[in-house]
């Protein structure tokens, strides 16, 4: 096969990673070189709080192929609480292409009830309203909270700015409701895990034009690296596995997920 065809065949983008985290940031040149050697061309470094946002922006500013988001993760209870105005102002940065990571996470209630998580729901609404004002898509996290997540998305008309539910782990019924709200679905290395039958079912059925792939690195490394630190280079294992599940050429999945990334996040496609 000609070299040009090999490169085209393996063109992937990591739509969600945290390369500013310890373990990746301290070896960033190697991480980016490894991306290139695995034909992963671009990555979106996702913010989890305002305190560490400067590290996200610094990486995006220094590297043409890395983009950023701005948001506060639902797990970060003690983080500085952003206002709509805060998020809109920060989203003016030229490398910021999304609002998030935001959403709901009821997985670790630690003795509290769902009713006690109103602070999460309020924060989520703030991010959606900021996405409307900034005209930027949302990156949504949901864990053990899909009913409330979808309800708030509908109430706040999240489908207008649109976005993606990242690291999707819900059954097809939730995927259908997500798609109906004008959202994309992003699959991580979890899809390669043997027991992830719900995720694999979604991977087979989601329309290709609404599919993204990600690593969520440094977490959730795909097979054959499961249990080891993850990094953006490994997103190609996610893409290849999905291509096998869908019985589609790897090139088609790579092309579609890359095109979807640039279109959703309104990023000019490099020549």
ZALUMFI-586470 format. One record per atom (N, C-alpha, C): x, y, z; residue number from 1. Coordinates in steps of 0.05 Angstrom, whole numbers. Layout:
% residues N
(site (X, Y, Z), NUM)
...
END
This chain:
% residues 271
(site (17, -24, 0), 1)
(site (0, 0, 0), 1)
(site (18, 25, 0), 1)
(site (12, 45, -17), 2)
(site (28, 69, -17), 2)
(site (27, 83, 9), 2)
(site (50, 97, 16), 3)
(site (51, 111, 42), 3)
(site (29, 130, 46), 3)
(site (21, 145, 25), 4)
(site (-1, 165, 27), 4)
(site (-27, 151, 36), 4)
(site (-32, 127, 25), 5)
(site (-57, 113, 32), 5)
(site (-56, 104, 61), 5)
(site (-33, 95, 71), 6)
(site (-31, 87, 98), 6)
(site (-37, 110, 117), 6)
(site (-26, 133, 112), 7)
(site (-31, 156, 129), 7)
(site (-61, 164, 129), 7)
(site (-73, 163, 105), 8)
(site (-101, 170, 103), 8)
(site (-118, 150, 119), 8)
(site (-110, 125, 118), 9)
(site (-124, 103, 131), 9)
(site (-125, 107, 161), 9)
(site (-105, 120, 172), 10)
(site (-101, 120, 201), 10)
(site (-105, 148, 213), 10)
(site (-119, 165, 201), 11)
(site (-122, 193, 210), 11)
(site (-144, 195, 232), 11)
(site (-135, 199, 257), 12)
(site (-154, 201, 279), 12)
(site (-150, 227, 295), 12)
(site (-171, 234, 310), 13)
(site (-170, 257, 328), 13)
(site (-180, 248, 355), 13)
(site (-166, 257, 377), 14)
(site (-175, 252, 404), 14)
(site (-193, 275, 413), 14)
(site (-219, 270, 415), 15)
(site (-237, 292, 421), 15)
(site (-240, 299, 451), 15)
(site (-226, 284, 468), 16)
(site (-228, 290, 497), 16)
(site (-204, 277, 511), 16)
(site (-187, 294, 522), 17)
(site (-164, 284, 538), 17)
(site (-157, 305, 558), 17)
(site (-139, 297, 577), 18)
(site (-130, 315, 598), 18)
(site (-100, 314, 600), 18)
(site (-87, 324, 579), 19)
(site (-58, 322, 577), 19)
(site (-44, 343, 595), 19)
(site (-60, 359, 609), 20)
(site (-48, 377, 629), 20)
(site (-46, 364, 656), 20)
(site (-56, 339, 659), 21)
(site (-55, 325, 684), 21)
(site (-27, 313, 689), 21)
(site (-21, 309, 714), 22)
(site (5, 297, 722), 22)
(site (8, 270, 708), 22)
(site (31, 264, 699), 23)
(site (37, 239, 685), 23)
(site (36, 243, 655), 23)
(site (22, 263, 645), 24)
(site (23, 270, 616), 24)
(site (36, 297, 612), 24)
(site (29, 316, 628), 25)
(site (41, 343, 625), 25)
(site (71, 343, 629), 25)
(site (81, 326, 647), 26)
(site (110, 325, 653), 26)
(site (126, 311, 631), 26)
(site (112, 299, 612), 27)
(site (127, 287, 589), 27)
(site (112, 294, 563), 27)
(site (102, 319, 562), 28)
(site (86, 328, 539), 28)
(site (99, 325, 512), 28)
(site (124, 332, 509), 29)
(site (137, 328, 482), 29)
(site (135, 299, 472), 29)
(site (139, 280, 490), 30)
(site (137, 252, 483), 30)
(site (108, 245, 476), 30)
(site (89, 255, 491), 31)
(site (61, 249, 487), 31)
(site (53, 259, 459), 31)
(site (61, 283, 452), 32)
(site (54, 294, 425), 32)
(site (69, 280, 403), 32)
(site (94, 272, 407), 33)
(site (108, 256, 387), 33)
(site (94, 229, 383), 33)
(site (86, 217, 405), 34)
(site (72, 191, 404), 34)
(site (46, 194, 388), 34)
(site (32, 216, 392), 35)
(site (8, 221, 377), 35)
(site (14, 221, 347), 35)
(site (34, 236, 339), 36)
(site (42, 237, 311), 36)
(site (49, 210, 299), 36)
(site (64, 195, 315), 37)
(site (73, 169, 305), 37)
(site (50, 149, 302), 37)
(site (28, 154, 316), 38)
(site (4, 137, 314), 38)
(site (-18, 150, 296), 38)
(site (-10, 171, 281), 39)
(site (-28, 185, 262), 39)
(site (-53, 196, 276), 39)
(site (-49, 206, 300), 40)
(site (-69, 222, 314), 40)
(site (-62, 251, 311), 40)
(site (-77, 266, 296), 41)
(site (-68, 292, 287), 41)
(site (-75, 315, 306), 41)
(site (-98, 313, 320), 42)
(site (-107, 335, 338), 42)
(site (-118, 324, 363), 42)
(site (-119, 341, 384), 43)
(site (-131, 333, 409), 43)
(site (-144, 357, 422), 43)
(site (-165, 351, 437), 44)
(site (-179, 372, 453), 44)
(site (-173, 367, 482), 44)
(site (-159, 385, 495), 45)
(site (-152, 384, 523), 45)
(site (-175, 397, 539), 45)
(site (-188, 381, 555), 46)
(site (-213, 390, 568), 46)
(site (-209, 400, 596), 46)
(site (-221, 422, 602), 47)
(site (-219, 435, 628), 47)
(site (-237, 420, 648), 47)
(site (-227, 418, 674), 48)
(site (-244, 407, 695), 48)
(site (-249, 426, 718), 48)
(site (-234, 449, 718), 49)
(site (-239, 470, 738), 49)
(site (-224, 495, 729), 49)
(site (-232, 517, 741), 50)
(site (-220, 543, 734), 50)
(site (-192, 545, 746), 50)
(site (-186, 531, 768), 51)
(site (-160, 533, 780), 51)
(site (-138, 522, 762), 51)
(site (-144, 500, 747), 52)
(site (-124, 489, 729), 52)
(site (-127, 497, 700), 52)
(site (-147, 513, 694), 53)
(site (-151, 522, 667), 53)
(site (-126, 535, 654), 53)
(site (-110, 551, 669), 54)
(site (-86, 562, 656), 54)
(site (-68, 541, 644), 54)
(site (-66, 518, 657), 55)
(site (-48, 497, 646), 55)
(site (-60, 486, 620), 55)
(site (-87, 484, 618), 56)
(site (-100, 476, 593), 56)
(site (-94, 496, 571), 56)
(site (-98, 521, 577), 57)
(site (-95, 542, 557), 57)
(site (-65, 544, 548), 57)
(site (-47, 540, 566), 58)
(site (-19, 542, 559), 58)
(site (-11, 521, 539), 58)
(site (-21, 497, 543), 59)
(site (-15, 476, 523), 59)
(site (-27, 482, 496), 59)
(site (-52, 491, 496), 60)
(site (-65, 498, 471), 60)
(site (-52, 521, 457), 60)
(site (-42, 540, 471), 61)
(site (-29, 563, 459), 61)
(site (-2, 555, 446), 61)
(site (12, 536, 458), 62)
(site (38, 528, 449), 62)
(site (38, 508, 426), 62)
(site (15, 495, 422), 63)
(site (14, 473, 403), 63)
(site (-10, 477, 384), 63)
(site (-5, 480, 359), 64)
(site (-25, 487, 339), 64)
(site (-47, 465, 338), 64)
(site (-40, 440, 343), 65)
(site (-59, 418, 339), 65)
(site (-73, 410, 365), 65)
(site (-71, 427, 386), 66)
(site (-85, 422, 411), 66)
(site (-105, 445, 416), 66)
(site (-130, 437, 423), 67)
(site (-150, 457, 429), 67)
(site (-159, 454, 458), 67)
(site (-175, 473, 467), 68)
(site (-182, 474, 496), 68)
(site (-212, 478, 499), 68)
(site (-221, 472, 523), 69)
(site (-249, 478, 532), 69)
(site (-247, 493, 558), 69)
(site (-270, 503, 567), 70)
(site (-271, 517, 593), 70)
(site (-295, 507, 608), 70)
(site (-291, 497, 633), 71)
(site (-313, 488, 649), 71)
(site (-305, 476, 675), 71)
(site (-324, 469, 692), 72)
(site (-319, 457, 718), 72)
(site (-334, 431, 720), 72)
(site (-319, 410, 725), 73)
(site (-330, 382, 726), 73)
(site (-349, 379, 750), 73)
(site (-370, 363, 746), 74)
(site (-389, 359, 768), 74)
(site (-377, 346, 793), 74)
(site (-355, 331, 790), 75)
(site (-342, 318, 813), 75)
(site (-327, 338, 830), 75)
(site (-320, 362, 819), 76)
(site (-303, 381, 833), 76)
(site (-321, 399, 851), 76)
(site (-330, 388, 873), 77)
(site (-349, 403, 890), 77)
(site (-337, 428, 902), 77)
(site (-312, 428, 909), 78)
(site (-299, 450, 923), 78)
(site (-286, 470, 903), 78)
(site (-289, 466, 878), 79)
(site (-277, 484, 858), 79)
(site (-291, 511, 858), 79)
(site (-277, 531, 848), 80)
(site (-289, 557, 844), 80)
(site (-314, 554, 826), 80)
(site (-336, 566, 836), 81)
(site (-361, 564, 821), 81)
(site (-362, 585, 799), 81)
(site (-364, 578, 774), 82)
(site (-365, 598, 752), 82)
(site (-393, 610, 749), 82)
(site (-394, 634, 740), 83)
(site (-419, 646, 731), 83)
(site (-420, 644, 701), 83)
(site (-444, 649, 690), 84)
(site (-447, 650, 661), 84)
(site (-427, 670, 649), 84)
(site (-425, 693, 661), 85)
(site (-407, 714, 651), 85)
(site (-378, 705, 652), 85)
(site (-370, 690, 673), 86)
(site (-342, 680, 675), 86)
(site (-336, 662, 651), 86)
(site (-354, 643, 647), 87)
(site (-350, 623, 626), 87)
(site (-350, 636, 598), 87)
(site (-368, 654, 594), 88)
(site (-369, 668, 568), 88)
(site (-343, 684, 563), 88)
(site (-334, 697, 583), 89)
(site (-309, 713, 579), 89)
(site (-285, 695, 574), 89)
(site (-283, 673, 589), 90)
(site (-260, 654, 585), 90)
(site (-262, 641, 557), 90)
(site (-287, 636, 548), 91)
(site (-291, 623, 522), 91)
(site (-283, 640, 498), 91)
(site (-276, 666, 503), 92)
(site (-267, 683, 481), 92)
(site (-239, 677, 473), 92)
(site (-225, 661, 489), 93)
(site (-197, 654, 481), 93)
(site (-198, 640, 454), 93)
(site (-180, 647, 436), 94)
(site (-181, 636, 408), 94)
(site (-178, 606, 406), 94)
(site (-166, 593, 426), 95)
(site (-164, 564, 424), 95)
(site (-186, 548, 440), 95)
(site (-204, 563, 453), 96)
(site (-226, 550, 467), 96)
(site (-248, 545, 447), 96)
(site (-256, 520, 444), 97)
(site (-276, 512, 425), 97)
(site (-301, 500, 437), 97)
(site (-302, 499, 464), 98)
(site (-325, 486, 476), 98)
(site (-328, 495, 505), 98)
(site (-352, 491, 516), 99)
(site (-358, 496, 544), 99)
(site (-361, 468, 558), 99)
(site (-345, 465, 579), 100)
(site (-346, 439, 593), 100)
(site (-318, 431, 601), 100)
(site (-315, 412, 616), 101)
(site (-333, 389, 620), 101)
(site (-353, 396, 642), 101)
(site (-378, 392, 636), 102)
(site (-399, 397, 655), 102)
(site (-418, 373, 655), 102)
(site (-439, 375, 672), 103)
(site (-458, 353, 673), 103)
(site (-465, 345, 701), 103)
(site (-472, 320, 704), 104)
(site (-481, 309, 730), 104)
(site (-467, 283, 736), 104)
(site (-461, 278, 761), 105)
(site (-448, 253, 769), 105)
(site (-459, 245, 797), 105)
(site (-476, 225, 797), 106)
(site (-488, 216, 822), 106)
(site (-475, 190, 832), 106)
(site (-452, 183, 820), 107)
(site (-440, 157, 826), 107)
(site (-430, 155, 854), 107)
(site (-418, 176, 864), 108)
(site (-408, 176, 892), 108)
(site (-424, 196, 909), 108)
(site (-447, 187, 918), 109)
(site (-464, 205, 934), 109)
(site (-453, 207, 963), 109)
(site (-438, 187, 972), 110)
(site (-426, 188, 999), 110)
(site (-446, 195, 1021), 110)
(site (-467, 180, 1022), 111)
(site (-487, 184, 1043), 111)
(site (-508, 205, 1038), 111)
(site (-505, 220, 1016), 112)
(site (-524, 240, 1009), 112)
(site (-545, 229, 989), 112)
(site (-567, 243, 987), 113)
(site (-588, 235, 968), 113)
(site (-584, 251, 942), 113)
(site (-599, 242, 922), 114)
(site (-599, 257, 897), 114)
(site (-609, 285, 901), 114)
(site (-628, 289, 919), 115)
(site (-638, 315, 925), 115)
(site (-616, 334, 935), 115)
(site (-596, 323, 948), 116)
(site (-574, 339, 958), 116)
(site (-555, 349, 936), 116)
(site (-559, 340, 912), 117)
(site (-540, 347, 890), 117)
(site (-550, 370, 873), 117)
(site (-567, 386, 885), 118)
(site (-578, 409, 871), 118)
(site (-556, 428, 862), 118)
(site (-534, 429, 877), 119)
(site (-511, 446, 869), 119)
(site (-500, 437, 842), 119)
(site (-500, 411, 837), 120)
(site (-491, 401, 811), 120)
(site (-510, 410, 789), 120)
(site (-535, 407, 794), 121)
(site (-555, 414, 774), 121)
(site (-554, 444, 767), 121)
(site (-550, 460, 788), 122)
(site (-548, 489, 784), 122)
(site (-523, 495, 767), 122)
(site (-501, 483, 773), 123)
(site (-476, 487, 758), 123)
(site (-479, 479, 729), 123)
(site (-493, 456, 725), 124)
(site (-498, 447, 698), 124)
(site (-514, 467, 682), 124)
(site (-535, 477, 694), 125)
(site (-551, 498, 680), 125)
(site (-534, 522, 673), 125)
(site (-517, 530, 691), 126)
(site (-499, 553, 686), 126)
(site (-482, 549, 660), 126)
(site (-472, 525, 658), 127)
(site (-455, 518, 634), 127)
(site (-472, 518, 609), 127)
(site (-496, 507, 610), 128)
(site (-512, 507, 586), 128)
(site (-519, 535, 577), 128)
(site (-526, 552, 597), 129)
(site (-532, 580, 590), 129)
(site (-508, 595, 579), 129)
(site (-484, 588, 589), 130)
(site (-460, 600, 578), 130)
(site (-455, 591, 549), 130)
(site (-461, 565, 544), 131)
(site (-458, 555, 516), 131)
(site (-477, 570, 497), 131)
(site (-501, 576, 506), 132)
(site (-519, 592, 490), 132)
(site (-507, 619, 484), 132)
(site (-497, 632, 505), 133)
(site (-487, 660, 503), 133)
(site (-461, 661, 486), 133)
(site (-445, 641, 489), 134)
(site (-419, 640, 475), 134)
(site (-421, 628, 448), 134)
(site (-444, 615, 442), 135)
(site (-448, 601, 416), 135)
(site (-426, 580, 412), 135)
(site (-421, 565, 433), 136)
(site (-401, 543, 432), 136)
(site (-414, 517, 442), 136)
(site (-406, 494, 431), 137)
(site (-419, 469, 439), 137)
(site (-410, 461, 467), 137)
(site (-426, 443, 478), 138)
(site (-422, 433, 505), 138)
(site (-408, 406, 505), 138)
(site (-391, 401, 525), 139)
(site (-380, 375, 531), 139)
(site (-393, 365, 557), 139)
(site (-409, 345, 555), 140)
(site (-425, 336, 578), 140)
(site (-416, 309, 589), 140)
(site (-414, 308, 615), 141)
(site (-407, 284, 631), 141)
(site (-432, 275, 645), 141)
(site (-439, 250, 643), 142)
(site (-462, 240, 659), 142)
(site (-455, 212, 669), 142)
(site (-459, 208, 695), 143)
(site (-454, 182, 707), 143)
(site (-475, 177, 729), 143)
(site (-489, 155, 726), 144)
(site (-511, 148, 744), 144)
(site (-531, 171, 747), 144)
(site (-535, 186, 725), 145)
(site (-552, 210, 727), 145)
(site (-565, 216, 700), 145)
(site (-568, 197, 683), 146)
(site (-577, 202, 655), 146)
(site (-604, 215, 654), 146)
(site (-623, 207, 672), 147)
(site (-650, 218, 671), 147)
(site (-649, 248, 677), 147)
(site (-635, 257, 698), 148)
(site (-634, 285, 704), 148)
(site (-617, 300, 683), 148)
(site (-596, 287, 673), 149)
(site (-580, 300, 652), 149)
(site (-597, 307, 628), 149)
(site (-612, 288, 618), 150)
(site (-628, 292, 594), 150)
(site (-650, 312, 599), 150)
(site (-662, 311, 623), 151)
(site (-684, 330, 630), 151)
(site (-674, 358, 630), 151)
(site (-651, 363, 643), 152)
(site (-640, 390, 644), 152)
(site (-631, 400, 617), 152)
(site (-620, 382, 601), 153)
(site (-612, 389, 573), 153)
(site (-637, 399, 558), 153)
(site (-659, 385, 561), 154)
(site (-684, 392, 547), 154)
(site (-695, 419, 558), 154)
(site (-695, 421, 584), 155)
(site (-706, 446, 596), 155)
(site (-691, 471, 588), 155)
(site (-664, 467, 586), 156)
(site (-647, 490, 580), 156)
(site (-641, 492, 550), 156)
(site (-654, 476, 534), 157)
(site (-651, 476, 504), 157)
(site (-621, 473, 496), 157)
(site (-608, 454, 509), 158)
(site (-580, 449, 503), 158)
(site (-575, 442, 474), 158)
(site (-595, 431, 461), 159)
(site (-592, 424, 433), 159)
(site (-587, 448, 414), 159)
(site (-592, 472, 424), 160)
(site (-587, 496, 407), 160)
(site (-557, 500, 403), 160)
(site (-541, 502, 424), 161)
(site (-512, 502, 419), 161)
(site (-502, 475, 411), 161)
(site (-516, 454, 420), 162)
(site (-507, 427, 413), 162)
(site (-483, 419, 429), 162)
(site (-472, 395, 422), 163)
(site (-448, 386, 436), 163)
(site (-446, 356, 436), 163)
(site (-434, 345, 457), 164)
(site (-428, 317, 458), 164)
(site (-431, 307, 487), 164)
(site (-442, 283, 490), 165)
(site (-439, 269, 515), 165)
(site (-414, 252, 512), 165)
(site (-394, 258, 528), 166)
(site (-369, 245, 525), 166)
(site (-368, 219, 541), 166)
(site (-350, 201, 534), 167)
(site (-345, 176, 548), 167)
(site (-372, 162, 553), 167)
(site (-388, 159, 532), 168)
(site (-415, 149, 534), 168)
(site (-415, 120, 544), 168)
(site (-431, 115, 565), 169)
(site (-432, 87, 576), 169)
(site (-460, 78, 580), 169)
(site (-480, 92, 569), 170)
(site (-508, 86, 574), 170)
(site (-519, 67, 552), 170)
(site (-542, 54, 557), 171)
(site (-554, 37, 537), 171)
(site (-565, 53, 513), 171)
(site (-574, 38, 493), 172)
(site (-583, 51, 468), 172)
(site (-607, 69, 473), 172)
(site (-624, 63, 491), 173)
(site (-647, 80, 496), 173)
(site (-639, 109, 504), 173)
(site (-618, 111, 520), 174)
(site (-607, 137, 527), 174)
(site (-593, 150, 503), 174)
(site (-580, 134, 487), 175)
(site (-567, 144, 463), 175)
(site (-587, 157, 444), 175)
(site (-610, 143, 441), 176)
(site (-631, 154, 423), 176)
(site (-640, 181, 433), 176)
(site (-644, 185, 459), 177)
(site (-653, 210, 470), 177)
(site (-631, 232, 467), 177)
(site (-607, 223, 469), 178)
(site (-584, 242, 465), 178)
(site (-583, 252, 437), 178)
(site (-586, 234, 418), 179)
(site (-586, 241, 390), 179)
(site (-610, 259, 383), 179)
(site (-633, 254, 395), 180)
(site (-656, 270, 390), 180)
(site (-653, 298, 399), 180)
(site (-635, 303, 418), 181)
(site (-629, 330, 427), 181)
(site (-606, 343, 412), 181)
(site (-600, 333, 389), 182)
(site (-579, 346, 372), 182)
(site (-551, 343, 383), 182)
(site (-547, 321, 398), 183)
(site (-520, 317, 410), 183)
(site (-506, 294, 396), 183)
(site (-479, 296, 397), 184)
(site (-462, 274, 388), 184)
(site (-457, 256, 412), 184)
(site (-446, 232, 405), 185)
(site (-439, 212, 425), 185)
(site (-409, 206, 421), 185)
(site (-394, 207, 442), 186)
(site (-365, 201, 441), 186)
(site (-359, 176, 457), 186)
(site (-345, 158, 444), 187)
(site (-338, 132, 456), 187)
(site (-308, 132, 463), 187)
(site (-302, 121, 486), 188)
(site (-275, 119, 497), 188)
(site (-265, 90, 495), 188)
(site (-242, 85, 508), 189)
(site (-231, 59, 509), 189)
(site (-249, 38, 522), 189)
(site (-269, 47, 537), 190)
(site (-288, 28, 549), 190)
(site (-301, 10, 528), 190)
(site (-305, 20, 504), 191)
(site (-318, 4, 483), 191)
(site (-302, -21, 477), 191)
(site (-276, -21, 483), 192)
(site (-259, -45, 477), 192)
(site (-259, -65, 499), 192)
(site (-272, -59, 522), 193)
(site (-272, -77, 544), 193)
(site (-293, -99, 539), 193)
(site (-286, -124, 546), 194)
(site (-302, -147, 539), 194)
(site (-330, -146, 549), 194)
(site (-335, -135, 573), 195)
(site (-361, -135, 585), 195)
(site (-378, -110, 579), 195)
(site (-367, -93, 562), 196)
(site (-381, -67, 556), 196)
(site (-401, -71, 533), 196)
(site (-420, -89, 537), 197)
(site (-438, -96, 515), 197)
(site (-457, -73, 508), 197)
(site (-466, -57, 528), 198)
(site (-483, -35, 522), 198)
(site (-469, -14, 504), 198)
(site (-444, -9, 511), 199)
(site (-428, 11, 496), 199)
(site (-423, 1, 468), 199)
(site (-418, -25, 466), 200)
(site (-413, -37, 439), 200)
(site (-438, -36, 422), 200)
(site (-461, -40, 435), 201)
(site (-486, -38, 420), 201)
(site (-490, -10, 409), 201)
(site (-485, 10, 426), 202)
(site (-486, 38, 417), 202)
(site (-467, 43, 394), 202)
(site (-443, 33, 397), 203)
(site (-422, 37, 376), 203)
(site (-431, 26, 349), 203)
(site (-446, 5, 349), 204)
(site (-456, -7, 324), 204)
(site (-479, 10, 312), 204)
(site (-495, 23, 329), 205)
(site (-520, 34, 320), 205)
(site (-520, 64, 317), 205)
(site (-502, 78, 330), 206)
(site (-502, 108, 328), 206)
(site (-496, 116, 299), 206)
(site (-511, 135, 288), 207)
(site (-504, 145, 261), 207)
(site (-476, 155, 260), 207)
(site (-462, 147, 239), 208)
(site (-433, 154, 237), 208)
(site (-428, 184, 237), 208)
(site (-448, 199, 228), 209)
(site (-444, 229, 227), 209)
(site (-447, 242, 254), 209)
(site (-454, 226, 275), 210)
(site (-457, 237, 302), 210)
(site (-438, 223, 322), 210)
(site (-418, 210, 311), 211)
(site (-399, 195, 328), 211)
(site (-372, 209, 331), 211)
(site (-362, 210, 356), 212)
(site (-335, 219, 362), 212)
(site (-321, 197, 377), 212)
(site (-294, 199, 377), 213)
(site (-278, 180, 393), 213)
(site (-259, 196, 411), 213)
(site (-251, 184, 433), 214)
(site (-235, 198, 453), 214)
(site (-219, 178, 469), 214)
(site (-200, 189, 485), 215)
(site (-186, 173, 504), 215)
(site (-194, 178, 533), 215)
(site (-202, 203, 539), 216)
(site (-206, 212, 567), 216)
(site (-180, 207, 582), 216)
(site (-158, 207, 568), 217)
(site (-132, 203, 581), 217)
(site (-126, 224, 602), 217)
(site (-113, 216, 624), 218)
(site (-97, 191, 628), 218)
(site (-113, 167, 638), 218)
(site (-139, 168, 635), 219)
(site (-156, 146, 645), 219)
(site (-165, 127, 622), 219)
(site (-176, 104, 629), 220)
(site (-191, 86, 611), 220)
(site (-176, 78, 586), 220)
(site (-151, 70, 589), 221)
(site (-136, 60, 566), 221)
(site (-150, 37, 553), 221)
(site (-151, 37, 526), 222)
(site (-164, 15, 512), 222)
(site (-147, -11, 512), 222)
(site (-160, -33, 507), 223)
(site (-145, -57, 501), 223)
(site (-128, -51, 476), 223)
(site (-102, -58, 476), 224)
(site (-87, -75, 494), 224)
(site (-72, -62, 516), 224)
(site (-79, -37, 522), 225)
(site (-65, -22, 544), 225)
(site (-82, -19, 569), 225)
(site (-104, -34, 571), 226)
(site (-122, -31, 594), 226)
(site (-107, -34, 620), 226)
(site (-112, -16, 639), 227)
(site (-99, -17, 665), 227)
(site (-74, -1, 666), 227)
(site (-65, 9, 643), 228)
(site (-41, 26, 642), 228)
(site (-49, 55, 637), 228)
(site (-30, 74, 641), 229)
(site (-37, 102, 635), 229)
(site (-44, 105, 606), 229)
(site (-65, 121, 601), 230)
(site (-75, 126, 574), 230)
(site (-63, 151, 563), 230)
(site (-63, 155, 537), 231)
(site (-54, 179, 524), 231)
(site (-67, 181, 497), 231)
(site (-67, 205, 485), 232)
(site (-81, 210, 460), 232)
(site (-74, 191, 437), 232)
(site (-49, 182, 436), 233)
(site (-41, 163, 415), 233)
(site (-59, 139, 413), 233)
(site (-70, 131, 436), 234)
(site (-85, 106, 437), 234)
(site (-113, 108, 426), 234)
(site (-121, 132, 418), 235)
(site (-148, 135, 408), 235)
(site (-152, 119, 382), 235)
(site (-130, 113, 368), 236)
(site (-133, 97, 344), 236)
(site (-142, 69, 350), 236)
(site (-136, 58, 374), 237)
(site (-146, 32, 381), 237)
(site (-176, 33, 385), 237)
(site (-186, 55, 395), 238)
(site (-215, 59, 398), 238)
(site (-228, 59, 370), 238)
(site (-217, 75, 352), 239)
(site (-228, 77, 325), 239)
(site (-228, 51, 310), 239)
(site (-206, 37, 312), 240)
(site (-204, 11, 298), 240)
(site (-223, -9, 309), 240)
(site (-227, -10, 335), 241)
(site (-245, -29, 347), 241)
(site (-274, -23, 338), 241)
(site (-281, 3, 338), 242)
(site (-308, 10, 329), 242)
(site (-312, 3, 300), 242)
(site (-292, 7, 283), 243)
(site (-294, -1, 255), 243)
(site (-300, -31, 252), 243)
(site (-287, -47, 269), 244)
(site (-292, -76, 268), 244)
(site (-320, -82, 277), 244)
(site (-330, -69, 298), 245)
(site (-357, -73, 308), 245)
(site (-377, -67, 286), 245)
(site (-373, -44, 272), 246)
(site (-392, -35, 252), 246)
(site (-388, -49, 225), 246)
(site (-368, -64, 223), 247)
(site (-361, -78, 198), 247)
(site (-358, -57, 176), 247)
(site (-344, -36, 183), 248)
(site (-338, -15, 163), 248)
(site (-307, -12, 161), 248)
(site (-298, -1, 138), 249)
(site (-270, 3, 135), 249)
(site (-259, 22, 157), 249)
(site (-236, 17, 167), 250)
(site (-224, 35, 187), 250)
(site (-222, 63, 176), 250)
(site (-215, 65, 150), 251)
(site (-213, 92, 138), 251)
(site (-239, 107, 140), 251)
(site (-262, 94, 137), 252)
(site (-288, 108, 138), 252)
(site (-293, 119, 166), 252)
(site (-287, 103, 187), 253)
(site (-292, 112, 214), 253)
(site (-272, 134, 221), 253)
(site (-248, 131, 213), 254)
(site (-228, 152, 218), 254)
(site (-236, 179, 205), 254)
(site (-244, 177, 180), 255)
(site (-252, 201, 165), 255)
(site (-276, 214, 178), 255)
(site (-297, 198, 184), 256)
(site (-322, 209, 195), 256)
(site (-317, 222, 222), 256)
(site (-304, 208, 240), 257)
(site (-300, 219, 267), 257)
(site (-283, 244, 267), 257)
(site (-264, 245, 249), 258)
(site (-247, 269, 246), 258)
(site (-264, 292, 235), 258)
(site (-279, 287, 214), 259)
(site (-296, 308, 203), 259)
(site (-316, 318, 223), 259)
(site (-328, 299, 239), 260)
(site (-347, 307, 259), 260)
(site (-335, 325, 280), 260)
(site (-310, 319, 288), 261)
(site (-296, 335, 308), 261)
(site (-293, 364, 298), 261)
(site (-283, 368, 274), 262)
(site (-279, 395, 264), 262)
(site (-305, 410, 260), 262)
(site (-326, 396, 251), 263)
(site (-352, 408, 247), 263)
(site (-365, 416, 273), 263)
(site (-366, 398, 292), 264)
(site (-380, 403, 317), 264)
(site (-367, 426, 332), 264)
(site (-340, 426, 333), 265)
(site (-326, 447, 349), 265)
(site (-319, 472, 333), 265)
(site (-329, 473, 308), 266)
(site (-326, 496, 291), 266)
(site (-297, 505, 288), 266)
(site (-281, 485, 283), 267)
(site (-252, 489, 279), 267)
(site (-246, 487, 249), 267)
(site (-231, 506, 239), 268)
(site (-224, 506, 211), 268)
(site (-207, 481, 206), 268)
(site (-214, 466, 186), 269)
(site (-200, 441, 180), 269)
(site (-173, 448, 167), 269)
(site (-151, 438, 178), 270)
(site (-125, 443, 165), 270)
(site (-124, 433, 137), 270)
(site (-108, 447, 121), 271)
(site (-105, 438, 92), 271)
(site (-92, 411, 92), 271)
END
